[in-house]
């Protein structure tokens, strides 16, 4: 479609359904990125939990 959308989502299940790619940022720096199927639970837990 030639369209890009930036999705900010807390729920990994929703992001996996909607996205093709992911980027995780921490304090303005990219700490992880890639195809959505490479967003593992381990990677999400490492960067996205408090």
Number of C-alpha atoms within 10 A of each C-alpha: 3 3 4 6 6 8 10 8 9 10 8 15 9 10 17 15 9 11 14 11 14 18 15 16 13 10 6 7 9 10 11 15 13 12 12 17 11 12 19 11 10 9 12 13 10 10 13 14 7 5
